[in-house]
Amino acid sequence: MRFKPPPSKDSSIGWRVEFRSMDIQTTDFENAALFTLVGMLYNILNHFDINFMMHISKIDENMKRAHNVDAYLKEKFWFRTNILPTGKCYKYNKMQTCDY
């Protein structure tokens, strides 16, 4: 994945996400499966109008925590809890993984 900034200040195009194939050489089947999966994911996100956007401060905080040793088990990360279009209210929770 690669984040692409808008082409210019005056452009109506916003930030974009570009999906790229893996750096390793894949077979034709694996490459087709990857792009089929990305296409299905794109259709689901657009159909249900799902919104995963978070404030950059929460993402920065998550990144700082992710660099700690055993962060997956010991740290709590911010996740957006209302991803469906229910309004402009942003709700976040600190969530931790389950211990099995």
N, C-alpha and C positions, 0 to 999 in steps of 0.2 A: 504494500500500500504506500502511496505517496500523497502528501497534501500539496495541492497546487494553489498558490495565491491568485487573486484577481489580476488580470492583465494590466490594468491601470486604475488610478483613482476614480476616473470618470466612468468606468465600465459598470454595467448593470449586472455583470457576472460576479458572483461571490466566490468564496473559497470552494474548492472542489477536492474530491478524493479520487485518486487514480489507482485502480487495481492493476497490478502487473503480474506477469507470470513469474514463477520462481527462478532463481539464478541457476539451479541445477537443470540439466537437460531432462525434459520429461518426454514420455511417449506421446503419440498423437491422442491416444485415449485419455491419458491423464490431463493433458492440456485441455481437451474438450470437456472433461468432467469439471475442471476448475472453472472454466468460463460459463458452463451451465449452472454451476452452483452460485457464482457471482450474479448471474442474470436472475436466478430465482430469488436470491436475497434482495436484489434491487427492486424486483416486482413486489415482494412482500412489504418492504419498507415504504414504498410509494403507495401501495394499496391501503394500508392501515394508517398512513401518515404518522409513522413512528418517529419520535424525536429523541435522539441520544445526546443532544448538545448539553454541555455543562460549562459553567464559568471557568475561565482559564486558571483562576486561583485554586479551585478545587483540583484541577488536573495537576498543577504544579505541586500541590501538597501530596497528591497520590504518588507522583514521581519521586519525591524526596523519600517517602516511606518505602517505596518499592526498591530503593537502592540499599536498604538495610539488610543485614544477614537474616535469613529465614523470615523475610517479610510476609510471605504467603501464609505462614502459620501464626506469626506474632502480631502483625499490624492490622489495623482496620482502615479500609479504603472508602472513599466517597463514591456512591453510585446514585444515579438519578432514579427515583422511585416512580415518577409518573411520566412514562414514555409515550402514552397515548394523548391525542390532542384534547385535553380537558381544560385548556385555558393557558394563561401565561404565568401561572404560579409554578415556581421551581421548587421542588421538594427533593432534599438529599438525605440520605442515611449513611451512617458509617456502618459498614458490614464487614464481618469477619468470616473466614471459611469455617466449615464444620470440622470438628475433630472426629475422626472415624476410629 
